[in-house]
Structures are given as structure tokens and as C-alpha cells.
Amino acid sequence: MKIIVNVDVMMAKRKISSNDLAEKIGITPANFSVLKTGKAKAIRFSTLMALCHELQCQPGDILEFIDD
């Protein structure tokens, strides 16, 4: 079982760069990179809400559960 982070897909649809999005949601580019690459072990609800707000999407558009 794993959670796939599809934030890069939503970024491409909205035509926004990693650095711009990181700045808008208030996290460092390094921390955003960890999240974007799926290496993060957790995400704060406040960060998820900020991502959804900026990308104008739902949490399910960003996070996907895969049951192996």
C-alpha cells in the first residue's frame, strides 16, 4: 500500500512552477521538492489546504491511494 502524490500533474494543468507554488503556499522549495517527489512521510492539513486553494482542486486530485 502506498500514497502517490500527483501534485506535479496538477501543477502542469495549472501551468505553475515548483518555486512559485512553494512560495504561494508558504513552504521552502526544498520541502516542496520532498513532497512533490513522494518522499514525504506526512503532510499537514494546512499545507494540503493551501495546495488545494492555489491549484483549485480537491485533495483527491493531489493524493492517490494504491493498494498493492
Gaussian input, Z-matrix of N, CA and C with variables (Angstrom, degrees):
# hf/3-21g

backbone

0 1
 N
 C     1     B1
 C     2     B2     1     A1
 N     3     B3     2     A2     1     D1
 C     4     B4     3     A3     2     D2
 C     5     B5     4     A4     3     D3
 N     6     B6     5     A5     4     D4
 C     7     B7     6     A6     5     D5
 C     8     B8     7     A7     6     D6
 N     9     B9     8     A8     7     D7
 C    10    B10     9     A9     8     D8
 C    11    B11    10    A10     9     D9
 N    12    B12    11    A11    10    D10
 C    13    B13    12    A12    11    D11
 C    14    B14    13    A13    12    D12
 N    15    B15    14    A14    13    D13
 C    16    B16    15    A15    14    D14
 C    17    B17    16    A16    15    D15
 N    18    B18    17    A17    16    D16
 C    19    B19    18    A18    17    D17
 C    20    B20    19    A19    18    D18
 N    21    B21    20    A20    19    D19
 C    22    B22    21    A21    20    D20
 C    23    B23    22    A22    21    D21
 N    24    B24    23    A23    22    D22
 C    25    B25    24    A24    23    D23
 C    26    B26    25    A25    24    D24
 N    27    B27    26    A26    25    D25
 C    28    B28    27    A27    26    D26
 C    29    B29    28    A28    27    D27
 N    30    B30    29    A29    28    D28
 C    31    B31    30    A30    29    D29
 C    32    B32    31    A31    30    D30
 N    33    B33    32    A32    31    D31
 C    34    B34    33    A33    32    D32
 C    35    B35    34    A34    33    D33
 N    36    B36    35    A35    34    D34
 C    37    B37    36    A36    35    D35
 C    38    B38    37    A37    36    D36
 N    39    B39    38    A38    37    D37
 C    40    B40    39    A39    38    D38
 C    41    B41    40    A40    39    D39
 N    42    B42    41    A41    40    D40
 C    43    B43    42    A42    41    D41
 C    44    B44    43    A43    42    D42
 N    45    B45    44    A44    43    D43
 C    46    B46    45    A45    44    D44
 C    47    B47    46    A46    45    D45
 N    48    B48    47    A47    46    D46
 C    49    B49    48    A48    47    D47
 C    50    B50    49    A49    48    D48
 N    51    B51    50    A50    49    D49
 C    52    B52    51    A51    50    D50
 C    53    B53    52    A52    51    D51
 N    54    B54    53    A53    52    D52
 C    55    B55    54    A54    53    D53
 C    56    B56    55    A55    54    D54
 N    57    B57    56    A56    55    D55
 C    58    B58    57    A57    56    D56
 C    59    B59    58    A58    57    D57
 N    60    B60    59    A59    58    D58
 C    61    B61    60    A60    59    D59
 C    62    B62    61    A61    60    D60
 N    63    B63    62    A62    61    D61
 C    64    B64    63    A63    62    D62
 C    65    B65    64    A64    63    D63
 N    66    B66    65    A65    64    D64
 C    67    B67    66    A66    65    D65
 C    68    B68    67    A67    66    D66
 N    69    B69    68    A68    67    D67
 C    70    B70    69    A69    68    D68
 C    71    B71    70    A70    69    D69
 N    72    B72    71    A71    70    D70
 C    73    B73    72    A72    71    D71
 C    74    B74    73    A73    72    D72
 N    75    B75    74    A74    73    D73
 C    76    B76    75    A75    74    D74
 C    77    B77    76    A76    75    D75
 N    78    B78    77    A77    76    D76
 C    79    B79    78    A78    77    D77
 C    80    B80    79    A79    78    D78
 N    81    B81    80    A80    79    D79
 C    82    B82    81    A81    80    D80
 C    83    B83    82    A82    81    D81
 N    84    B84    83    A83    82    D82
 C    85    B85    84    A84    83    D83
 C    86    B86    85    A85    84    D84
 N    87    B87    86    A86    85    D85
 C    88    B88    87    A87    86    D86
 C    89    B89    88    A88    87    D87
 N    90    B90    89    A89    88    D88
 C    91    B91    90    A90    89    D89
 C    92    B92    91    A91    90    D90
 N    93    B93    92    A92    91    D91
 C    94    B94    93    A93    92    D92
 C    95    B95    94    A94    93    D93
 N    96    B96    95    A95    94    D94
 C    97    B97    96    A96    95    D95
 C    98    B98    97    A97    96    D96
 N    99    B99    98    A98    97    D97
 C   100   B100    99    A99    98    D98
 C   101   B101   100   A100    99    D99
 N   102   B102   101   A101   100   D100
 C   103   B103   102   A102   101   D101
 C   104   B104   103   A103   102   D102
 N   105   B105   104   A104   103   D103
 C   106   B106   105   A105   104   D104
 C   107   B107   106   A106   105   D105
 N   108   B108   107   A107   106   D106
 C   109   B109   108   A108   107   D107
 C   110   B110   109   A109   108   D108
 N   111   B111   110   A110   109   D109
 C   112   B112   111   A111   110   D110
 C   113   B113   112   A112   111   D111
 N   114   B114   113   A113   112   D112
 C   115   B115   114   A114   113   D113
 C   116   B116   115   A115   114   D114
 N   117   B117   116   A116   115   D115
 C   118   B118   117   A117   116   D116
 C   119   B119   118   A118   117   D117
 N   120   B120   119   A119   118   D118
 C   121   B121   120   A120   119   D119
 C   122   B122   121   A121   120   D120
 N   123   B123   122   A122   121   D121
 C   124   B124   123   A123   122   D122
 C   125   B125   124   A124   123   D123
 N   126   B126   125   A125   124   D124
 C   127   B127   126   A126   125   D125
 C   128   B128   127   A127   126   D126
 N   129   B129   128   A128   127   D127
 C   130   B130   129   A129   128   D128
 C   131   B131   130   A130   129   D129
 N   132   B132   131   A131   130   D130
 C   133   B133   132   A132   131   D131
 C   134   B134   133   A133   132   D132
 N   135   B135   134   A134   133   D133
 C   136   B136   135   A135   134   D134
 C   137   B137   136   A136   135   D135
 N   138   B138   137   A137   136   D136
 C   139   B139   138   A138   137   D137
 C   140   B140   139   A139   138   D138
 N   141   B141   140   A140   139   D139
 C   142   B142   141   A141   140   D140
 C   143   B143   142   A142   141   D141
 N   144   B144   143   A143   142   D142
 C   145   B145   144   A144   143   D143
 C   146   B146   145   A145   144   D144
 N   147   B147   146   A146   145   D145
 C   148   B148   147   A147   146   D146
 C   149   B149   148   A148   147   D147
 N   150   B150   149   A149   148   D148
 C   151   B151   150   A150   149   D149
 C   152   B152   151   A151   150   D150
 N   153   B153   152   A152   151   D151
 C   154   B154   153   A153   152   D152
 C   155   B155   154   A154   153   D153
 N   156   B156   155   A155   154   D154
 C   157   B157   156   A156   155   D155
 C   158   B158   157   A157   156   D156
 N   159   B159   158   A158   157   D157
 C   160   B160   159   A159   158   D158
 C   161   B161   160   A160   159   D159
 N   162   B162   161   A161   160   D160
 C   163   B163   162   A162   161   D161
 C   164   B164   163   A163   162   D162
 N   165   B165   164   A164   163   D163
 C   166   B166   165   A165   164   D164
 C   167   B167   166   A166   165   D165
 N   168   B168   167   A167   166   D166
 C   169   B169   168   A168   167   D167
 C   170   B170   169   A169   168   D168
 N   171   B171   170   A170   169   D169
 C   172   B172   171   A171   170   D170
 C   173   B173   172   A172   171   D171
 N   174   B174   173   A173   172   D172
 C   175   B175   174   A174   173   D173
 C   176   B176   175   A175   174   D174
 N   177   B177   176   A176   175   D175
 C   178   B178   177   A177   176   D176
 C   179   B179   178   A178   177   D177
 N   180   B180   179   A179   178   D178
 C   181   B181   180   A180   179   D179
 C   182   B182   181   A181   180   D180
 N   183   B183   182   A182   181   D181
 C   184   B184   183   A183   182   D182
 C   185   B185   184   A184   183   D183
 N   186   B186   185   A185   184   D184
 C   187   B187   186   A186   185   D185
 C   188   B188   187   A187   186   D186
 N   189   B189   188   A188   187   D187
 C   190   B190   189   A189   188   D188
 C   191   B191   190   A190   189   D189
 N   192   B192   191   A191   190   D190
 C   193   B193   192   A192   191   D191
 C   194   B194   193   A193   192   D192
 N   195   B195   194   A194   193   D193
 C   196   B196   195   A195   194   D194
 C   197   B197   196   A196   195   D195
 N   198   B198   197   A197   196   D196
 C   199   B199   198   A198   197   D197
 C   200   B200   199   A199   198   D198
 N   201   B201   200   A200   199   D199
 C   202   B202   201   A201   200   D200
 C   203   B203   202   A202   201   D201

   B1=1.4479
   B2=1.5234
   B3=1.3161
   B4=1.4543
   B5=1.5204
   B6=1.3100
   B7=1.4550
   B8=1.5318
   B9=1.3180
   B10=1.4582
   B11=1.5302
   B12=1.3203
   B13=1.4586
   B14=1.5231
   B15=1.3287
   B16=1.4645
   B17=1.5200
   B18=1.3199
   B19=1.4625
   B20=1.5284
   B21=1.3179
   B22=1.4649
   B23=1.5280
   B24=1.3242
   B25=1.4690
   B26=1.5276
   B27=1.3222
   B28=1.4643
   B29=1.5262
   B30=1.3194
   B31=1.4651
   B32=1.5280
   B33=1.3123
   B34=1.4630
   B35=1.5296
   B36=1.3273
   B37=1.4709
   B38=1.5247
   B39=1.3342
   B40=1.4701
   B41=1.5255
   B42=1.3273
   B43=1.4707
   B44=1.5310
   B45=1.3362
   B46=1.4630
   B47=1.5260
   B48=1.3127
   B49=1.4631
   B50=1.5281
   B51=1.3116
   B52=1.4720
   B53=1.5175
   B54=1.3219
   B55=1.4654
   B56=1.5229
   B57=1.3241
   B58=1.4647
   B59=1.5236
   B60=1.3360
   B61=1.4532
   B62=1.5251
   B63=1.3224
   B64=1.4700
   B65=1.5222
   B66=1.3214
   B67=1.4622
   B68=1.5307
   B69=1.3230
   B70=1.4667
   B71=1.5221
   B72=1.3476
   B73=1.4657
   B74=1.5225
   B75=1.3281
   B76=1.4611
   B77=1.5121
   B78=1.3413
   B79=1.4704
   B80=1.5279
   B81=1.3206
   B82=1.4565
   B83=1.5250
   B84=1.3238
   B85=1.4642
   B86=1.5301
   B87=1.3204
   B88=1.4697
   B89=1.5319
   B90=1.3214
   B91=1.4678
   B92=1.5200
   B93=1.3277
   B94=1.4586
   B95=1.5241
   B96=1.3190
   B97=1.4604
   B98=1.5234
   B99=1.3307
   B100=1.4652
   B101=1.5257
   B102=1.3157
   B103=1.4598
   B104=1.5318
   B105=1.3078
   B106=1.4573
   B107=1.5252
   B108=1.3239
   B109=1.4654
   B110=1.5218
   B111=1.3337
   B112=1.4561
   B113=1.5126
   B114=1.3229
   B115=1.4665
   B116=1.5212
   B117=1.3147
   B118=1.4677
   B119=1.5223
   B120=1.3017
   B121=1.4651
   B122=1.5156
   B123=1.3315
   B124=1.4646
   B125=1.5170
   B126=1.3309
   B127=1.4546
   B128=1.5201
   B129=1.3005
   B130=1.4683
   B131=1.5255
   B132=1.3148
   B133=1.4637
   B134=1.5231
   B135=1.3259
   B136=1.4684
   B137=1.5322
   B138=1.3282
   B139=1.4610
   B140=1.5231
   B141=1.3190
   B142=1.4586
   B143=1.5236
   B144=1.3241
   B145=1.4671
   B146=1.5256
   B147=1.3263
   B148=1.4625
   B149=1.5317
   B150=1.3337
   B151=1.4690
   B152=1.5239
   B153=1.3136
   B154=1.4634
   B155=1.5168
   B156=1.3156
   B157=1.4607
   B158=1.5252
   B159=1.3318
   B160=1.4684
   B161=1.5261
   B162=1.3293
   B163=1.4675
   B164=1.5302
   B165=1.3196
   B166=1.4664
   B167=1.5341
   B168=1.3455
   B169=1.4581
   B170=1.5277
   B171=1.3095
   B172=1.4608
   B173=1.5343
   B174=1.3420
   B175=1.4691
   B176=1.5341
   B177=1.3308
   B178=1.4594
   B179=1.5189
   B180=1.3388
   B181=1.4630
   B182=1.5242
   B183=1.3304
   B184=1.4594
   B185=1.5246
   B186=1.3326
   B187=1.4622
   B188=1.5244
   B189=1.3247
   B190=1.4590
   B191=1.5248
   B192=1.3188
   B193=1.4710
   B194=1.5144
   B195=1.3404
   B196=1.4503
   B197=1.5134
   B198=1.3241
   B199=1.4612
   B200=1.5254
   B201=1.3236
   B202=1.4716
   B203=1.4801
   A1=108.99
   A2=115.15
   A3=118.83
   A4=110.25
   A5=113.95
   A6=122.55
   A7=107.23
   A8=116.06
   A9=121.74
   A10=108.05
   A11=116.89
   A12=122.43
   A13=108.17
   A14=116.13
   A15=121.95
   A16=112.40
   A17=116.85
   A18=119.45
   A19=110.49
   A20=118.15
   A21=120.32
   A22=111.69
   A23=116.87
   A24=121.27
   A25=109.63
   A26=116.19
   A27=119.95
   A28=111.28
   A29=117.24
   A30=120.68
   A31=110.48
   A32=116.85
   A33=120.65
   A34=110.33
   A35=116.74
   A36=120.61
   A37=111.53
   A38=116.29
   A39=121.06
   A40=112.58
   A41=116.68
   A42=122.75
   A43=112.14
   A44=114.93
   A45=121.48
   A46=108.37
   A47=116.58
   A48=121.03
   A49=110.96
   A50=115.13
   A51=120.99
   A52=111.43
   A53=116.56
   A54=120.08
   A55=111.52
   A56=117.39
   A57=120.36
   A58=111.15
   A59=116.57
   A60=120.23
   A61=111.10
   A62=116.97
   A63=120.68
   A64=110.52
   A65=116.21
   A66=120.14
   A67=111.13
   A68=116.76
   A69=120.48
   A70=112.98
   A71=117.38
   A72=119.01
   A73=112.61
   A74=116.70
   A75=120.51
   A76=116.19
   A77=117.62
   A78=119.90
   A79=108.38
   A80=115.90
   A81=119.76
   A82=110.32
   A83=117.11
   A84=119.71
   A85=112.72
   A86=117.51
   A87=120.91
   A88=110.62
   A89=117.03
   A90=120.34
   A91=111.25
   A92=116.78
   A93=119.70
   A94=110.23
   A95=117.24
   A96=121.51
   A97=111.16
   A98=117.00
   A99=121.41
   A100=110.19
   A101=116.64
   A102=121.32
   A103=110.60
   A104=116.63
   A105=122.10
   A106=112.98
   A107=116.48
   A108=120.55
   A109=113.01
   A110=117.14
   A111=120.53
   A112=113.88
   A113=117.79
   A114=121.06
   A115=112.91
   A116=116.95
   A117=120.82
   A118=109.99
   A119=116.64
   A120=122.41
   A121=111.57
   A122=116.50
   A123=120.91
   A124=108.83
   A125=115.46
   A126=121.64
   A127=107.58
   A128=115.93
   A129=120.27
   A130=108.93
   A131=115.56
   A132=119.60
   A133=110.78
   A134=116.93
   A135=119.34
   A136=111.01
   A137=117.17
   A138=121.33
   A139=110.07
   A140=116.87
   A141=121.10
   A142=110.66
   A143=117.08
   A144=120.65
   A145=110.73
   A146=117.13
   A147=120.76
   A148=110.73
   A149=116.49
   A150=120.42
   A151=110.91
   A152=116.41
   A153=120.64
   A154=111.36
   A155=116.81
   A156=120.84
   A157=110.82
   A158=117.03
   A159=121.22
   A160=112.46
   A161=116.52
   A162=120.19
   A163=111.97
   A164=116.37
   A165=122.95
   A166=110.83
   A167=113.35
   A168=120.10
   A169=109.60
   A170=116.21
   A171=123.32
   A172=109.02
   A173=118.75
   A174=120.83
   A175=112.60
   A176=117.35
   A177=120.64
   A178=113.97
   A179=116.79
   A180=119.78
   A181=110.85
   A182=115.90
   A183=121.25
   A184=112.13
   A185=117.10
   A186=122.17
   A187=110.62
   A188=115.98
   A189=121.61
   A190=109.52
   A191=116.55
   A192=122.18
   A193=109.52
   A194=116.90
   A195=123.82
   A196=108.08
   A197=117.16
   A198=122.80
   A199=107.98
   A200=115.13
   A201=119.73
   A202=111.87
   D1=138.68
   D2=176.57
   D3=-155.80
   D4=161.16
   D5=176.46
   D6=-107.31
   D7=125.86
   D8=177.89
   D9=-99.33
   D10=133.66
   D11=178.28
   D12=-98.70
   D13=116.42
   D14=-177.97
   D15=-105.91
   D16=30.92
   D17=-177.79
   D18=-64.65
   D19=-31.50
   D20=179.62
   D21=-64.69
   D22=-34.28
   D23=177.51
   D24=-64.93
   D25=-45.81
   D26=179.64
   D27=-67.08
   D28=-35.96
   D29=177.23
   D30=-62.80
   D31=-41.71
   D32=179.52
   D33=-64.64
   D34=-41.66
   D35=178.81
   D36=-63.05
   D37=-35.59
   D38=-177.86
   D39=-93.86
   D40=-3.40
   D41=178.79
   D42=54.21
   D43=57.16
   D44=178.72
   D45=-129.00
   D46=141.81
   D47=-178.88
   D48=-84.37
   D49=162.40
   D50=178.75
   D51=-60.09
   D52=-46.42
   D53=-178.33
   D54=-63.53
   D55=-42.21
   D56=178.97
   D57=-63.60
   D58=-44.81
   D59=-178.91
   D60=-66.27
   D61=-42.58
   D62=178.29
   D63=-58.25
   D64=-43.29
   D65=179.48
   D66=-64.86
   D67=-42.83
   D68=-178.14
   D69=-66.38
   D70=-32.27
   D71=-179.25
   D72=-94.50
   D73=-4.07
   D74=172.56
   D75=82.30
   D76=32.44
   D77=173.47
   D78=-126.51
   D79=161.94
   D80=-178.91
   D81=-71.91
   D82=152.43
   D83=175.54
   D84=-57.24
   D85=-33.72
   D86=179.12
   D87=-66.19
   D88=-45.36
   D89=178.29
   D90=-67.00
   D91=-35.92
   D92=177.80
   D93=-65.82
   D94=-37.27
   D95=177.97
   D96=-62.07
   D97=-41.70
   D98=177.63
   D99=-61.24
   D100=-41.85
   D101=178.68
   D102=-66.95
   D103=-47.34
   D104=-175.46
   D105=-63.66
   D106=-35.65
   D107=-178.80
   D108=-82.88
   D109=-2.78
   D110=178.09
   D111=82.02
   D112=12.79
   D113=-179.46
   D114=-88.87
   D115=-7.40
   D116=179.61
   D117=-70.92
   D118=142.63
   D119=178.39
   D120=-93.44
   D121=-14.32
   D122=-178.62
   D123=-158.44
   D124=162.49
   D125=173.98
   D126=-140.91
   D127=135.26
   D128=177.93
   D129=-73.69
   D130=145.30
   D131=176.22
   D132=-58.94
   D133=-36.10
   D134=179.97
   D135=-64.10
   D136=-36.42
   D137=177.15
   D138=-69.99
   D139=-42.86
   D140=178.29
   D141=-62.66
   D142=-41.68
   D143=178.14
   D144=-64.24
   D145=-41.08
   D146=179.07
   D147=-64.76
   D148=-40.90
   D149=176.69
   D150=-61.18
   D151=-47.57
   D152=179.92
   D153=-62.42
   D154=-39.32
   D155=179.03
   D156=-63.71
   D157=-50.13
   D158=-176.66
   D159=-69.00
   D160=-36.02
   D161=-178.59
   D162=-91.20
   D163=-4.39
   D164=-178.39
   D165=49.47
   D166=61.16
   D167=-178.58
   D168=-144.57
   D169=-178.47
   D170=177.83
   D171=-103.86
   D172=157.24
   D173=178.55
   D174=-53.68
   D175=-36.01
   D176=179.25
   D177=-67.12
   D178=-16.87
   D179=175.12
   D180=-76.90
   D181=-23.24
   D182=-176.75
   D183=-99.17
   D184=-39.08
   D185=-176.37
   D186=-111.98
   D187=136.43
   D188=-179.42
   D189=-133.36
   D190=131.63
   D191=178.83
   D192=-94.17
   D193=129.41
   D194=176.88
   D195=-117.84
   D196=121.52
   D197=178.56
   D198=-100.17
   D199=106.89
   D200=-177.11
   D201=-67.42

